Structures are given as structure tokens and as C-alpha cells.
Amino acid sequence: MPRGRGPRRAPKMDPDPLDIYSTWDIRIARTFYYAIIVASGIVVLGIWGLIFDLLATTGQLESFLDLHIGFQVAIIGGIITGHLVLLVLFYTLFRGGVVKLCRALFKDKKVAKKYEDFTTLRWLIAVMLLGAYITAIGLIIALLPGAIWGGIVQFFGWMWENFNVWHWLLYFGISVFIWIAIFFIGFYLWNHFVYVILKRVKQIEEELEVEEEIRRESLKDADEETLREKYHDDTGKNAIYRGKETKGYKNWKKKMLG
């Protein structure tokens, strides 16, 4: 008899490393990644613009045009190939780059879910850090000597007089990188500082729960007089009014004794 074929099995797929992060985490990481790519493109364009401008102003462009057509094609082809290699590299590293950004900026969904009840506290910490950044910037501006500010103004005046469009394009690309770094560091500090605070808050809550449990166990065998004294110590109220237990005392005793 011919042997029957066994059932086909679907190939085993490795889990997506991005599955452990929330949709918003991935979107923010991709935003940073795309911003880095755009800034890189602007810087590269500015550099090539400066190179061609330098070749044109120094007469080297004519020297290039005087070369044999084969050398011209080889040089242009090498430049294009180099840029394509960079493009392929960005494409290849895209997923790995986003994963690394997620790992640097965020906690996975399991950790984040433990602290989802502290959303208000997270935003309060964000406002606090923003205030700290603004205060630090204000102090830097106030403490810098006037001579330094005069030098900065002169430098920008020199840039305005001497920069061409390619200089400004390169300057803009570098500025974008600087702003990306500032936002990345700010976001990193906020997100990780939040979890440091929340971890401590969670630890305090757990310690209070343990202490409350120990306290309840110690009251299980206590007599009525001791319970009334403990109730008065906790609330400042009397447990008995006109010979009867108050509603508050009954609820407290029910809570403490189960």
C-alpha cells in the first residue's frame, strides 16, 4: 500500500518583538525613527549641495567634465550606489531600529498594565518635569554672561551674511537632529522616572496592605473593650452611644474582623 502523507503543518513563526508594546508606543517609536531618517536625508542633501557648490566655485566641476565619459559614469554610479546602499540599510534596520527605540523608551504591556490606574499621576509627573526643564532653561539664560550672548548674536549675524542655501539646509538638518535628541531625552526621562515613582508608590501600597492584614489578624482574638479602644484610636469617635453600638463602629468591626 502506498504510504499516506502526514498532515501538513504550518511553519513555526517567531513572535513579533513589537507585540509586547502598545500601539501608541510603536507609533511614538516610529515617529522618532522617521524623524531621524528625514533629518539624515536633509543633512546628506546639504552636504552634497555644499560639495557641488564648492566644485562650481573652485572650477573643479570643469575638471570633472573634462574627464573621460567612462570615469564620469563610474563616479556618478558609485555615488548613486552608495546612496542606495544607505537606503537598503535604513529599510533593513527599520524593524530592528523601532524595536530598539521601544526598548529604550517604554516598558512592555504587562508592566504598563500594572500601573494603568495611575494615569493622573503620570501626567502630573510630566507637568512637573516640564516645569523643571523650563526652570533649568531660565536659569541657564539668566546665568550666562552678556559677553556670551553677544558672541551668539554675532555668530548668527555672520551666518546670515555668509550662508548660502546649502549651508542653511545643512544647519536645518543638524538642528532637527538636536531637537530629536532633546525630545528623546525628555521623553526617556519622563517615562522612566514615572515608573520609578510608580514602583515606589506600588511598594508603599503593598506594605500598607501587609500591615493592615497583620493588624486585622491581631484583632481577631481581641475582646470587645480592646476593639472599642482601637476604633476610637483610628477614628477619634466613640463606639458606643447611649448603650448601643454606632453604625460606624459596626462597619469598622465588620471590615476589620471580616
Stockholm file with secondary structure:
# STOCKHOLM 1.0

chainA/1-258         MPRGRGPRRAPKMDPDPLDIYSTWDIRIARTFYYAIIVASGIVVLGIWGLIFDLLATTGQLESFLDLHIGFQVAIIGGIITGHLVLLVLFYTLFRGGVVKLCRALFKDKKVAKKYEDFTTLRWLIAVMLLGAYITAIGLIIALLPGAIWGGIVQFFGWMWENFNVWHWLLYFGISVFIWIAIFFIGFYLWNHFVYVILKRVKQIEEELEVEEEIRRESLKDADEETLREKYHDDTGKNAIYRGKETKGYKNWKKKMLG
#=GR chainA/1-258 SS CCCCCCCCCCCCCCCCGGGGSCHHHHHHHHHHHHHHHHHHHHHHHHHHHHHHHHHHHHTHHHHHHTSCHHHHHHHHHHHHHHHHHHHHHHHHHHHHHHHHHHHHHCCCHHHHHHTGGGHHHHHHHHHHHHHHHHHHHHHHHHHSCHHHHHHHHHHHHHHHHHCCHHHHHHHHHHHHHHHHHHHHHHHHHHHHHHHHHHHHHHHHHHHHHHHHHHHHHHHTTCCHHHHHHHHHHHHSSCSEETTEECHHHHHHHHHHHC
#=GC SS_cons         CCCCCCCCCCCCCCCCGGGGSCHHHHHHHHHHHHHHHHHHHHHHHHHHHHHHHHHHHHTHHHHHHTSCHHHHHHHHHHHHHHHHHHHHHHHHHHHHHHHHHHHHHCCCHHHHHHTGGGHHHHHHHHHHHHHHHHHHHHHHHHHSCHHHHHHHHHHHHHHHHHCCHHHHHHHHHHHHHHHHHHHHHHHHHHHHHHHHHHHHHHHHHHHHHHHHHHHHHHHTTCCHHHHHHHHHHHHSSCSEETTEECHHHHHHHHHHHC
//
